[in-house]
Structure formats: structure tokens, C-alpha cells
């Protein structure tokens, strides 16, 4: 039974943000032509077979240990440790795992000969290709875990360092070079923890899974870093084809963002989310605050954080002119959340009416089942996104806004507007989390 870091993280008591994976820069070195490593009574000694310029096991090991003990480069993530995070844990368990010769591929064995003796094992390893200075990587992991008085796991840390030869083979996930050994090391450390707490290793993992399930049932607590990502429920292409029923409640959606837009099951109205308030714009033109029990079939939300803001004093600025102004201020083809506040002399919006089964594709449905609102001198907020064309398969490229009046009397999906005084706030996101709508199977 295997548990990965994500699962373990969900089991810890207290905060979720306590897993720190520290990466140090890889150390480049020349591959050895041919060397042996002798392990005698637990102590390592070196015996070079030929008089070539080579890098020994000791050389690799020294580099790894030094990197773990004295990191001299900035690390990724929080610079902390299990004691700092946990306060005063009852126990701190630590273990290190070394793989001196990583295979290039999980399905390839490392090429060496083993000579087993009574008190030692001699390993003789040729390099992969001496003509191109290729050698295998080495990796060393240090795990730390803190336990409370009841032997509950309250913090968990991994530090990883590796040496990497001049390999011409790409180091990507499908080769699994380092991840392959990490699986072994991680499970070995879980075994160690199970013995420390006096539990069967299998039962210990089951208990961690139970705690992870309880955490998920309590709802996901998003870290500050994750809050800067857009959460999207359902792929737009599936929704447009008639996938109008979803199983995500608005209560669950509220845990994933305080700003955004979307719709409801059956395309019954327009969803507007601003400052943590969730509203439905009905096809009748009325506005109501949504119930946690309502369901959505398409939604885009995030925790809004202003990165850039500006005001517009120009008289009668159009929606097209404002979009060009916004685009001129953005330096790259990223995903942006945008909030526009002010008074609109004219604003055209729509709301979809409830679709009837069997569902038609969205374009056909809206032809006969959307209501247009022509608003005048309305004050409120338009919330939306600027989506890059690279996301057109799953999202709606370009600008997309929903509007709600401050007095909660009108709103909808925005087609066009003219305004006199506006405040624009822009939040550059780091990316997008997409959750597929498993119920979205359009009827034939």
C-alpha cells in the first residue's frame, strides 16, 4: 500500500501548509570511466580499477551531504523545519536514504557487477558512455516528521539533493529516474514511522488515509499560493455541447474563491461572485443570493488579489476601448481576473432561461432562451477574466464579464457598455485548476 506526500499532507493535525520540499541546485560533474565501490562492515572505501580521471562514490556522497547540511542557495518554498512548524513536538523522527547509482529508466537496471564476500560487497560499475562523459545520477533524501503526545503526525518534511551527470537523455517524468527511488524511500520512512508509533505498517497507512478522507470532508483549505490560481469547474467545450447538469454545490464552490462568474444547472441564470457574495441573475431580471445547496454546471472563481489598478475619467468610454486600454497594460499572454467598478450610462446584458431536456447545444439554446437587458445609468461592478487563446479548448478566450448593480436590482452576462468614470482592478493569476464535470454527458 503506497501513500504519497499529498495524501500524507492531508492527514496532519492543524494547518495544511506544513510540507516543505526543498530543492537545491544540481551539481554537475564529469562521469567516471570505470570505478569500484567497496562496502566493508558498513564503512565505504574506494578502489579505482584503472588510472583514469574519475569521480568516486566518496565524491558524490560528500557533495550530497554538504548540500543537505549547508545549503548555500535559496530554496523553493518556505525555509523552515518540522520543529519550527510544529512548535514543541513530542518526537521528531528523521531518516536519510541514498541511491548512489540511479538507473536512467525504471525499466533499466544499473550496469554493474556485484561481488559478494563474507564481510563485504564489491560493486563494479562502468560508465554509460565514456565518450560523451555520461554517468548515472545520485540522490539523497532526508525525511523528518514530528509527532504529538498522542503519536499524531503533525508535520512532515522532505529535503532532496542530487548530482546529475552530463546525460544526453531527457530527465522528464516518464523516465521516472529520481521519482522511482523516491517511492522506495518514502514508503520506507512510513514503515519507520509506523514502528515508532507502535502500529502495524499497513494499519498505519489506513489510519492516514482515514484522516485524509476526514480532512477532505471538512473541505479544502487553500494555501496563499494556491489562492492565486483560478479554479474552473467543467470544460467549456463540454458545457457548450449541452452538459448543463453538474454535481458541484455552491457551498463547495465558495471554498474555492471569492470572485468569479458562471452559471447554474440547466443554465438557469447567470452567476456573479464578488467579495465573497454569490448571486444569481434570473432571466426575469431579478437578483437573488444563492443557496449553498444550489448546483453549478460551469464556474470560474478565485481569491481576488489586486496586482494593478487604475481609474478612467474619460467620458463615454466604451467596453471595446476599455478592453484595449487593459490589454495595453498587460505584458504577457497570461490569465487575468478583472474587476470594473463605476457608473455605466449604458450597459447591455443577458440572462439565460432554464433549459429543458433533452438539452440543446448552448448556441441553439440561447437563440430562443435568453433575455436581453438594456440598462441605463446603473452603478455596480463587472467581474470577469481575460483568458489567453492557449486555453481555448477548456475556457473562453478573450474578455468575459458578468455584471451586478450595487442595489442588487439588475445584472447579467455583459455584451457591451458605455461608462463615464471607472475603477479597474487586475489580478494576474499563476494558472488554472480544472475540475471536470463527470455528470456532463450531453443527451443525444
C-alpha positions in Angstrom: 0.0 0.0 0.0 1.5 3.3 -1.1 0.8 6.8 0.2 2.2 9.8 -1.5 3.1 13.2 0.0 -0.2 14.8 -1.0 -2.1 12.2 1.0 0.2 12.4 4.0 -0.2 16.2 4.0 -4.0 15.9 4.3 -3.6 13.8 7.5 -1.6 16.1 9.6 -3.2 17.9 12.5 -3.6 21.7 12.3 -2.6 23.6 9.2 -2.2 22.1 5.7 0.7 24.2 4.7 3.4 22.3 6.5 5.0 20.2 3.8 8.2 21.9 2.6 10.0 20.3 -0.4 13.5 21.9 -0.6 15.3 21.8 -3.9 19.0 22.6 -4.1 20.8 23.3 -7.4 22.1 20.2 -9.2 25.8 19.7 -9.0 27.5 19.0 -12.4 30.4 16.6 -12.6 32.3 14.5 -15.0 31.4 10.9 -15.5 33.9 8.2 -14.4 35.4 5.9 -16.9 35.4 2.9 -14.5 35.4 2.6 -10.8 34.6 0.3 -8.0 32.9 0.9 -4.6 33.7 -1.5 -1.8 31.4 -1.6 1.3 33.1 -3.3 4.2 31.4 -3.7 7.6 29.2 -0.7 6.9 32.1 1.6 6.0 32.8 2.7 2.5 36.2 2.7 0.8 37.2 3.5 -2.7 39.2 1.3 -5.1 39.8 2.7 -8.5 40.3 -0.1 -11.0 42.3 2.0 -13.6 44.2 5.1 -13.5 41.6 7.3 -15.2 40.4 10.7 -14.1 37.2 9.7 -12.3 34.7 10.8 -9.8 34.3 8.4 -6.8 31.5 7.3 -4.7 33.0 9.4 -1.9 32.9 12.5 -4.2 29.2 12.1 -4.8 28.4 11.3 -1.2 30.4 14.3 0.0 28.5 16.6 -2.3 25.1 15.3 -1.3 25.8 15.5 2.5 27.3 19.0 2.1 24.2 20.2 0.2 21.9 18.8 2.8 23.8 20.3 5.7 24.8 23.6 4.3 22.5 24.8 1.6 24.1 28.0 0.1 21.4 28.8 -2.4 17.8 30.0 -2.0 15.4 27.1 -1.6 11.9 26.9 -3.1 9.1 27.2 -0.6 9.2 28.2 3.0 12.6 28.0 4.7 11.6 26.1 7.8 11.7 22.8 9.6 9.4 20.4 11.4 10.3 21.8 14.8 9.6 25.4 13.8 6.3 24.5 12.2 5.2 22.2 15.0 6.2 24.3 17.9 7.2 21.7 20.5 6.6 18.2 19.1 6.8 15.2 21.4 9.0 13.4 19.0 11.0 14.2 15.8 11.8 11.2 13.6 14.5 11.6 10.9 15.9 9.3 8.3 18.1 9.6 5.2 18.1 7.4 2.1 20.8 7.3 -0.5 20.8 5.9 -4.0 24.3 6.3 -5.3 23.6 4.9 -8.8 20.2 5.8 -10.3 19.1 3.9 -13.4 18.2 6.0 -16.4 14.8 4.4 -16.6 12.8 2.4 -14.1 12.8 -0.5 -16.5 16.5 -0.4 -17.0 18.9 -1.9 -14.4 22.1 0.0 -13.5 25.0 -1.7 -15.2 27.3 -3.0 -12.5 28.8 -6.3 -11.2 28.4 -7.3 -7.6 30.9 -9.5 -5.9 29.5 -10.7 -2.6 32.1 -11.6 0.1 31.7 -12.8 3.7 32.1 -9.3 5.1 31.7 -7.0 2.1 30.0 -6.4 -1.3 32.1 -5.1 -4.1 30.2 -3.1 -6.8 32.0 -2.6 -10.2 30.3 0.0 -12.5 31.2 1.0 -16.0 30.0 4.4 -17.2 27.2 4.6 -19.6 29.2 6.1 -22.5 32.6 7.3 -21.7 32.9 9.1 -25.0 30.2 11.5 -24.1 31.0 11.9 -20.3 27.8 10.3 -19.2 27.2 8.8 -15.8 24.3 8.0 -13.6 22.8 10.4 -11.1 22.9 10.1 -7.4 20.2 11.2 -5.0 19.9 11.5 -1.2 16.7 12.2 0.7 16.2 13.4 4.2 12.8 12.9 5.8 11.7 14.5 9.0 8.3 14.0 10.8 7.0 15.4 14.1 4.6 13.6 16.4 2.5 15.0 19.2 1.9 13.3 22.6 -0.8 11.0 21.0 1.6 10.0 18.2 -0.4 12.0 15.6 1.6 13.2 12.6 1.7 17.0 12.9 4.4 18.0 10.4 6.3 16.3 7.6 9.3 17.4 5.6 11.4 16.3 2.7 14.8 17.6 1.6 16.2 16.3 -1.6 19.6 16.8 -3.2 21.1 15.1 -6.2 24.1 15.0 -8.5 23.5 14.8 -12.2 26.0 13.8 -14.8 26.0 15.1 -18.4 23.2 12.9 -19.6 22.0 13.3 -23.1 18.8 11.5 -22.1 16.0 13.9 -21.1 15.1 13.9 -17.4 11.3 14.1 -17.6 8.6 12.5 -15.6 8.0 9.5 -17.8 11.6 8.4 -17.3 11.0 8.4 -13.6 14.7 8.5 -12.7 14.6 10.2 -9.4 10.9 9.6 -8.6 11.5 5.9 -8.9 13.8 5.8 -5.9 11.7 8.4 -4.0 8.8 5.9 -4.0 11.0 3.4 -2.2 12.4 6.0 0.3 9.0 7.5 1.1 7.5 4.1 1.8 10.5 3.0 3.9 10.1 6.2 6.0 6.4 5.5 6.5 7.4 2.0 7.8 9.8 3.6 10.2 7.1 5.9 11.5 4.7 3.0 12.0 7.2 1.2 14.2 7.8 4.4 16.2 4.1 4.8 17.0 3.8 1.1 17.7 1.4 0.3 14.8 1.3 -2.2 12.0 2.7 -0.6 8.8 -0.5 -1.4 6.8 -2.8 -0.3 9.6 -0.8 2.9 10.0 -1.3 3.8 6.3 -5.0 3.0 6.6 -5.3 5.4 9.5 -3.5 8.1 7.5 -6.0 7.5 4.7 -8.9 7.8 7.1 -7.6 11.1 8.4 -7.0 12.4 4.8 -10.7 11.5 4.0 -11.9 13.4 7.1 -9.8 16.4 6.0 -11.4 16.3 2.6 -14.9 16.0 4.0 -14.1 19.1 6.1 -13.3 21.0 2.9 -10.0 22.0 1.3 -8.1 24.8 3.0 -6.3 26.7 0.2 -2.8 28.0 0.9 -1.9 31.5 0.0 0.0 30.2 -3.1 -3.0 28.2 -4.3 -5.3 31.1 -3.8 -3.6 32.8 -6.7 -4.8 30.2 -9.2 -8.2 30.2 -11.0 -10.4 27.3 -10.1 -12.6 26.2 -13.0 -15.4 23.7 -12.8 -16.1 21.9 -16.1 -14.6 22.3 -19.5 -16.3 24.9 -21.7 -16.4 22.6 -24.7 -18.4 20.0 -22.8 -20.7 22.7 -21.4 -21.4 24.2 -24.8 -22.3 20.8 -26.1 -25.2 20.5 -23.6 -23.5 19.5 -20.4 -25.8 21.6 -18.2 -26.0 19.5 -15.1 -23.2 19.4 -12.5 -22.7 17.9 -9.1 -20.7 20.8 -7.5 -22.7 22.7 -5.0 -22.4 26.5 -4.5 -21.4 25.7 -0.9 -18.4 23.8 -2.1 -17.6 26.4 -4.8 -17.4 29.1 -2.0 -14.4 27.3 -0.6 -12.5 27.8 -3.8 -12.8 31.6 -4.4 -14.5 34.9 -3.5 -14.6 36.3 -7.0 -15.8 35.0 -10.4 -18.7 34.0 -12.6 -20.5 31.0 -14.1 -24.0 29.6 -14.3 -26.3 27.0 -12.7 -27.6 23.6 -13.5 -29.9 23.9 -16.5 -28.2 27.2 -17.5 -30.8 28.8 -15.2 -29.4 32.3 -14.8 -26.0 34.0 -14.5 -23.7 33.6 -11.6 -21.8 36.6 -10.3 -19.3 36.3 -7.4 -17.8 39.5 -5.8 -16.2 39.9 -2.4 -17.4 36.5 -1.3 -21.0 37.1 -2.2 -22.7 34.7 -4.7 -25.6 36.0 -6.7 -27.9 34.6 -9.4 -29.2 36.9 -12.1 -32.5 35.4 -13.2 -34.0 35.6 -16.7 -36.8 37.7 -15.1 -34.1 40.3 -14.4 -34.3 39.9 -10.7 -31.3 39.2 -8.4 -31.1 36.8 -5.5 -28.3 35.5 -3.3 -27.7 31.8 -3.9 -28.2 28.9 -1.6 -25.3 26.6 -0.7 -27.5 23.7 -2.0 -27.7 25.1 -5.5 -25.6 23.4 -8.1 -23.4 24.8 -10.9 -22.6 23.2 -14.3 -19.8 25.8 -15.2 -17.9 28.2 -12.9 -14.7 30.2 -12.7 -13.6 31.5 -9.3 -10.5 32.6 -7.5 -9.5 34.6 -4.4 -9.1 38.0 -5.8 -5.9 39.9 -5.1 -5.2 43.3 -6.7 -1.9 43.4 -8.6 -2.7 46.5 -10.7 -5.4 49.2 -10.5 -6.2 52.4 -12.4 -9.1 54.8 -12.9 -10.8 56.0 -16.0 -12.1 59.6 -16.1 -12.8 59.7 -19.9 -16.4 60.5 -20.8 -18.4 57.8 -22.6 -15.6 55.2 -22.8 -16.9 52.1 -24.5 -16.3 48.5 -23.5 -14.1 47.9 -26.6 -12.0 51.0 -25.7 -11.5 49.9 -22.1 -10.5 46.4 -23.2 -7.8 47.8 -25.5 -6.6 50.0 -22.6 -6.4 47.0 -20.3 -4.6 44.9 -22.9 -2.0 47.6 -23.5 -1.0 47.5 -19.8 -0.5 43.7 -19.6 2.9 42.5 -20.6 2.3 38.8 -21.3 -0.2 36.3 -22.5 -1.4 35.2 -19.1 -4.7 34.6 -17.4 -6.1 37.7 -15.6 -9.0 38.3 -13.2 -10.5 41.8 -13.7 -13.0 43.9 -11.7 -14.5 47.0 -13.1 -16.4 49.3 -10.7 -18.3 52.5 -11.5 -21.3 54.1 -13.2 -22.4 52.9 -16.6 -24.5 55.2 -18.7 -25.5 52.3 -20.9 -25.0 48.5 -20.3 -26.4 45.6 -22.3 -26.6 42.3 -20.6 -28.4 39.0 -20.8 -29.5 36.1 -18.6 -30.3 32.6 -19.8 -33.6 31.0 -19.1 -33.9 27.4 -17.7 -33.1 24.8 -20.4 -35.5 21.9 -20.9 -34.4 18.3 -21.5 -33.2 17.0 -23.9 -30.6 19.7 -23.7 -29.7 21.6 -26.9 -26.1 22.9 -27.6 -25.6 26.3 -26.0 -25.8 28.3 -29.1 -29.2 26.8 -30.0 -30.5 27.2 -26.5 -29.6 30.9 -26.3 -31.1 31.7 -29.6 -34.6 31.3 -28.0 -33.9 31.2 -24.3 -32.0 34.3 -23.3 -33.5 37.6 -22.1 -31.7 40.9 -23.1 -31.5 43.8 -20.5 -30.8 47.3 -21.7 -29.7 49.2 -18.5 -29.2 52.9 -18.2 -27.3 55.0 -15.6 -26.6 51.9 -13.4 -23.8 51.8 -10.8 -22.2 48.5 -10.0 -19.4 46.1 -10.7 -18.4 43.9 -13.6 -16.4 40.8 -12.7 -14.6 38.7 -15.2 -11.5 37.3 -16.8 -9.1 37.8 -19.7 -8.3 34.3 -21.0 -5.3 33.6 -23.3 -6.0 31.8 -26.6 -3.9 29.0 -25.5 -6.8 28.0 -23.2 -9.5 27.9 -25.8 -10.0 24.2 -25.5 -11.1 24.4 -21.9 -12.1 28.1 -21.3 -13.5 31.1 -23.2 -10.6 33.1 -24.8 -10.7 36.9 -24.6 -12.7 39.1 -22.2 -15.7 37.7 -20.3 -17.7 39.7 -17.8 -20.8 39.4 -15.6 -22.4 42.5 -14.1 -24.4 43.2 -10.9 -25.8 46.5 -9.8 -24.9 47.8 -6.3 -28.6 47.9 -5.4 -29.0 44.2 -6.5 -31.8 45.1 -8.9 -30.1 44.1 -12.2 -27.2 42.3 -13.8 -26.2 39.6 -16.3 -23.7 38.5 -18.9 -22.2 41.6 -20.4 -22.4 42.3 -24.1 -21.5 46.0 -24.2 -21.3 49.2 -22.1 -20.5 52.8 -22.1 -19.2 54.4 -18.9 -18.0 57.8 -17.6 -16.0 57.0 -14.5 -14.5 53.6 -13.7 -12.0 51.9 -11.4 -10.3 48.9 -12.8 -8.5 46.3 -10.7 -6.5 43.5 -12.2 -5.2 40.3 -10.6 -2.7 38.3 -12.6 -3.2 34.6 -11.8 -0.5 31.9 -11.7 -2.5 29.3 -13.5 -5.7 27.3 -13.5 -7.1 24.3 -11.7 -9.7 22.5 -13.8 -12.1 20.0 -12.3 -14.1 18.0 -14.9 -17.8 17.7 -14.6 -18.4 13.9 -14.5 -22.1 14.4 -15.0 -21.7 16.4 -18.2 -22.8 13.8 -20.7 -25.0 15.6 -23.3 -28.1 13.7 -24.3 -28.3 12.5 -27.9 
